[in-house]
């Protein structure tokens, strides 16, 4: 099963591309959750919400909705995986307000943090077995057998990450679910993904994970509504490949999404400006 969504839902430039012009921002989550079955929450990385906020998200979304939550930077970027017990416990207490809506926890490491398999292992062992964890290292020193064994032992997924329509991580399968983050494509208009790049990622996931194993796919290329259009295109390609897919918005005949969008579904290859580091 491919669970397809975007990295966040609160983007002002999605108004009239995805959100109706007159829909108040307080209604955006409900609008999003009616059209997608999952979202990745990145703002928890910058400031961990109180438990009541997570409870409210649970109450405002359908029973089948799933929220992946990015771990607070206090653990990953300030503590740099040292003394993880308190940060992990605080995170789990608050994010636990999602109840059955809680999806994977995304642990994104700083790009200048070199490999420390022991620290990673000490962090991952603090998560209960029922909580899925996906780890996104960003320094090349992490691509070792020792790190892979830690992930496999703790049943944590290595995040597959794409930038510039190319993998920037090894394509290791380390547990029984996949997690793919698409940061920036090379199609026009930037930062869109072209059809070939999306079809290649569909094939990679399908080759690595069975149809009954979840693969979480989040588009982080939010400017101009690119993430929405690419998520719709990815879902169509996955369905064509015979893979079950969670709900996505219907694409209009002109390639628009939710009527007001103006970004075409297909794109030609062309590099754009550097994307953010989220």
C-alpha positions as a printed Julia matrix, in Angstrom:
278×3 Matrix{Float64}:
   0.0    0.0     0.0
   1.29   3.43   -0.94
   0.28   6.12    1.55
   0.76   9.38   -0.34
   0.72  12.89    1.11
   2.66  16.11    1.48
   5.03  17.55    4.06
   2.59  19.91    5.75
  -0.69  21.46    4.72
  -0.45  25.12    5.78
   0.98  26.93    2.76
  -0.51  30.27    1.78
   0.31  29.84   -1.9
  -1.92  26.75   -1.98
  -4.94  29.01   -1.66
  -6.84  28.93   -4.97
  -4.52  26.15   -6.14
  -5.8   23.62   -3.61
  -7.82  25.47   -1.0
 -10.9   27.42   -2.1
 -10.32  31.17   -1.95
 -12.99  31.73    0.69
 -12.14  28.76    2.9
 -10.77  30.06    6.25
  -7.36  28.7     7.21
  -8.89  27.05   10.27
 -10.69  24.69    7.88
  -7.67  23.7     5.83
  -6.86  20.52    7.76
 -10.36  19.13    7.21
 -10.17  20.02    3.51
  -6.77  18.34    3.21
  -7.78  15.21    5.13
 -10.82  14.7     2.92
  -8.52  14.5    -0.12
  -5.4   12.83    1.31
  -5.14  10.04    3.88
  -1.8   11.12    5.34
   0.38  14.15    6.02
   3.88  14.68    7.36
   4.05  17.36   10.08
   7.31  19.3    10.01
   6.51  22.16   12.4
   7.0   19.79   15.36
  10.7   19.88   14.46
  10.92  23.63   15.14
   8.53  23.81   18.07
   6.96  20.71   19.54
   3.22  21.35   19.94
   1.45  20.69   23.2
  -0.44  17.42   23.54
  -3.75  19.27   23.16
  -2.77  20.27   19.62
  -2.16  16.67   18.64
  -5.47  15.67   20.24
  -7.24  18.37   18.21
  -5.68  17.08   14.98
  -6.97  13.64   15.81
 -10.46  14.95   16.46
 -10.52  16.92   13.2
  -9.46  14.1    10.86
 -11.14  10.91    9.58
 -10.61   7.53   11.19
  -8.31   6.39    8.37
  -6.06   9.47    8.49
  -2.39   9.09    9.41
   0.03  11.77   10.65
   3.78  11.28   10.37
   5.53  13.6    12.84
   9.04  14.98   12.59
  11.07  14.62   15.78
  11.94  17.83   17.63
  15.28  19.39   16.69
  16.09  19.53   20.4
  17.06  15.86   20.18
  18.58  15.79   16.71
  20.18  19.19   16.21
  20.78  20.56   19.73
  21.47  17.41   21.75
  22.73  15.64   18.59
  21.38  12.31   19.88
  23.07  12.66   23.27
  20.98  11.93   26.4
  17.93  10.99   24.33
  15.66   9.64   27.1
  13.96  12.89   28.12
  13.47  14.33   24.6
  12.05  11.06   23.3
   9.72  10.65   26.29
   8.43  14.22   25.96
   7.89  13.8    22.24
   6.0   10.53   22.66
   3.83  11.96   25.44
   2.74  14.88   23.27
   2.5   13.15   19.89
   0.63  10.33   21.63
  -2.34  12.67   21.64
  -2.86  11.57   18.03
  -3.83   8.11   19.26
  -4.45   5.81   16.31
  -3.73   8.66   13.88
  -0.02   8.59   14.75
   2.06   7.35   11.84
   5.84   7.06   11.61
   8.13   9.34   13.6
  10.64  11.02   11.3
  14.11  11.43   12.84
  16.02  13.74   10.5
  19.68  14.19   11.42
  21.77  17.33   10.79
  23.85  17.36    7.6
  27.0   17.92    9.66
  26.37  15.11   12.15
  28.78  12.28   11.44
  27.83   8.67   11.94
  27.43   7.46   15.51
  25.79   4.02   15.41
  25.86   3.66   19.2
  24.03   6.96   19.74
  21.48   6.05   17.09
  20.91   2.67   18.7
  20.48   4.23   22.14
  17.87   6.6    20.69
  15.9    4.04   18.71
  15.63   1.57   21.6
  13.58   4.17   23.51
  10.68   3.95   21.06
   8.02   1.34   21.85
   7.64  -1.45   19.35
   4.28  -0.23   18.07
   5.7    3.14   16.98
   7.26   3.17   13.53
  10.43   5.23   13.21
  12.07   6.46   10.0
  15.61   7.86   10.11
  16.98  10.39    7.6
  20.77  10.78    8.0
  22.33  13.46    5.81
  26.08  12.95    6.22
  27.69  10.32    3.95
  29.54   8.73    6.88
  26.25   7.03    7.86
  26.25   4.71    4.86
  27.95   1.77    6.59
  27.06  -1.8     7.48
  27.12  -0.92   11.18
  24.42   1.72   10.71
  22.35  -0.58    8.56
  22.48  -3.28   11.23
  21.28  -0.81   13.88
  18.29   0.14   11.74
  17.47  -3.49   11.05
  17.8   -4.51   14.7
  15.53  -1.66   15.85
  13.1   -2.17   12.93
  13.53   1.43   11.84
  13.26   2.49    8.2
  16.02   4.29    6.39
  14.37   7.27    4.73
  14.82   7.22    0.99
  15.36  10.84   -0.01
  15.35  12.5    -3.42
  16.77  15.84   -4.46
  17.07  16.91   -8.06
  15.15  13.79   -9.16
  17.98  11.59   -7.87
  18.43   9.47   -4.73
  20.65  11.08   -2.11
  20.57   8.04    0.18
  21.23   4.32   -0.28
  18.1    2.36   -1.14
  18.32   0.01    1.82
  15.32  -1.96    2.99
  15.79  -2.16    6.76
  12.29  -3.07    7.99
   8.79  -3.92    6.8
   7.75  -0.42    5.69
   9.16   2.18    3.34
   9.47   5.95    3.74
  10.23   8.23    0.79
  10.71  12.02    0.92
  10.81  13.97   -2.34
  12.45  17.33   -1.72
  12.92  18.89   -5.17
  12.42  17.8    -8.75
  14.01  19.04  -11.97
  10.9   19.56  -14.07
   9.31  22.8   -15.17
   8.1   24.8   -13.32
  10.54  24.34  -10.43
  10.39  22.38   -8.1
   8.15  19.94   -9.95
   8.95  16.3   -10.72
   8.73  14.87  -14.21
   6.83  11.73  -15.1
   9.96   9.63  -15.62
  11.35  10.47  -12.17
   8.03   9.67  -10.47
   7.62   6.38  -12.37
  11.15   5.37  -11.35
  10.33   5.91   -7.67
   7.12   3.89   -8.03
   9.15   1.03   -9.44
  11.82   1.23   -6.73
   9.26   1.07   -3.95
   7.3   -1.7    -5.66
  10.47  -3.76   -6.09
  11.45  -3.38   -2.42
   8.12  -3.67   -0.62
   5.17  -5.98   -1.11
   1.62  -4.71   -1.78
   0.65  -5.45    1.83
   3.58  -3.49    3.25
   3.07   0.25    3.76
   5.23   2.72    1.86
   4.85   6.31    3.07
   5.51   8.87    0.32
   5.68  12.59    1.15
   6.27  15.43   -1.28
   8.23  18.24    0.33
   8.41  20.45   -2.79
   5.59  22.71   -1.61
   6.23  26.01   -3.54
   3.47  26.82   -6.01
   1.48  23.74   -5.08
   4.02  21.45   -6.8
   3.7   18.88   -4.01
  -0.05  18.53   -4.57
   0.22  18.07   -8.34
   3.13  15.64   -8.05
   1.35  13.58   -5.38
  -1.63  13.2    -7.71
   0.61  12.2   -10.61
   2.57   9.72   -8.44
  -0.67   8.1    -7.27
  -1.9    7.69  -10.84
   1.37   6.0   -11.85
   1.24   3.71   -8.8
  -2.32   2.65   -9.59
  -1.33   1.99  -13.18
   1.44  -0.26  -11.86
  -1.18  -2.24   -9.93
  -0.35  -0.92   -6.46
  -3.03  -0.03   -3.91
  -2.92   3.7    -3.1
  -4.59   5.88   -0.5
  -6.88   8.67   -1.68
  -5.56  11.68   -3.55
  -7.41  14.62   -5.16
  -8.8   14.13   -8.63
  -6.74  15.79  -11.37
  -8.76  17.98  -13.73
  -8.6   17.31  -17.47
  -6.35  20.35  -17.92
  -3.91  19.05  -15.34
  -5.18  21.34  -12.58
  -5.99  20.28   -9.06
  -9.12  21.45   -7.25
 -10.07  23.63  -10.25
  -8.03  26.67   -9.36
  -4.54  25.22   -9.85
  -2.63  26.15  -12.97
   0.39  23.86  -12.76
   0.44  21.15  -15.47
   0.74  17.53  -14.37
   3.61  16.68  -16.7
   6.88  18.55  -16.78
  10.04  18.72  -18.82
  13.45  18.28  -17.27
  15.04  21.49  -16.1
  16.99  22.28  -12.92
  15.74  25.0   -10.61
  17.0   26.9    -7.58
  18.25  25.03   -4.56
  15.49  23.69   -2.32
  15.16  24.16    1.42
  16.79  21.78    3.88
  13.57  20.55    5.47
